[in-house]
Amino acid sequence: MVPPARTQSLIPHNEALNHYLFSGEIKLLQGLHIGSGRGDETTDALVIRDAQGKPIIPGSSLRGVFRSHMERILMGLYATQVTPLWACQLYEPVLPEEKVCVGSSAHPASLAEIRSLQKLQEGQSGTDAVWKKLPEVLCDACKLFGAGSFYASKVRFTDLPMLTGSPNPVVRHGVGIHRDTGTAADGVKYDKEVVEAGATFRFEATAENLVDADLELLALGFSQLVSGELALGGSSGRGLGGVELIHGKAAWVTLKEKSEAVTYLLKKTYPHQQELSAFIDSGLKKLLAPAQEGGANAQANP
Ligand SMILES: [Zn+2]
């Protein structure tokens, strides 16, 4: 049986219920090339750097891969009826059943919903009307990561500065691969800068107003990141881009609890902290066993 859908109203972004900090280090399992779109006399493709000239990983790159990878796995779980949580998968025009999400303009029914929301937005009580409608027309992934101009993301991945490793990338030469045949394309050569495997970067992501579904989706995403499943830089098929998250921690404050809020605001410390592995465990247990909620096994799943 399909687990019952969970309807959760949205928390306005100007309210503060809780605040989370996820931290750790991203370690390169393979060489990494995230291009700056520029070249120089030594290479066609320079990696992106910070103001000091050291390679960085843009938070947006990691966030994009984190999200799309999480969504793919979530939709597998949804298809096998493990969870009612679902994702519109931004570039995937086929949505489950009659669902619509205004985060996905590639899907005709969703595009119609986007147009009707835009009309509402122009009306007299525009913002309120849109806000009322939103919970019904957003997938669970968009409720966490945002949907265009309608709904801002609850999660922020900051740019990742380099911690260890050579700040001077190597230039790698290669032969272009023909997209259709998988063979070397005649005469197409490329070179690009690559940050060598083993380098580490400081990871930080913040999030606010997380509800149970958000925590479960983040646990799913982080489970993939710590097990080295994610590849950055769009070169995953070429032995580049593999990363893993190490030394991960999750810290949070519940701002509705007065004593916690005071500790957080005055001492700038989070009252709760746990290893990221424990955060992942508890989130995945809930995601993979939603039918247990409030049931006989509820104690095993606090
Ligand atoms: Zn969506």
Boltz pocket constraint, residues with backbone or C-beta under 6 A from the ligand:
constraints:
  - pocket:
      binder: B
      contacts: [[A, 87], [A, 88], [A, 89], [A, 101], [A, 102], [A, 103], [A, 104], [A, 138], [A, 139], [A, 140], [A, 141], [A, 142], [A, 147]]
      max_distance: 6.0
